[in-house]
Amino acid sequence: MWIDFNAGGLLENKTMPELTDEFIDFVLKLASGEIKVKAEKLDKHELAIFKDGVTL
């Protein structure tokens, strides 16, 4: 599943430890169902990744 985490904070003067903490918090909230990724909000639960050709 694709997740929606913006790691661009590194370019906005956040440190790697700060961003790591944010990422871990995000993953825990996602895993617990507290939040949903954008695809889930759009009711898209299946996604083919790196597949050549037609995907049904």
BELKA-V895402 format. One record per backbone hydrogen bond with DSSP energy under -1.0 kcal/mol. NH is the residue of the N-H (numbers start at 1). CO is the residue of the C=O. If there is no record, write none. Layout:
NH | CO
NH | CO
This chain:
10 | 7
11 | 8
12 | 9
14 | 9
19 | 15
20 | 16
21 | 17
22 | 18
23 | 19
24 | 20
25 | 21
26 | 22
27 | 23
28 | 24
29 | 25
30 | 26
31 | 27
32 | 28
34 | 29
35 | 29
41 | 37
42 | 38
43 | 40
44 | 39
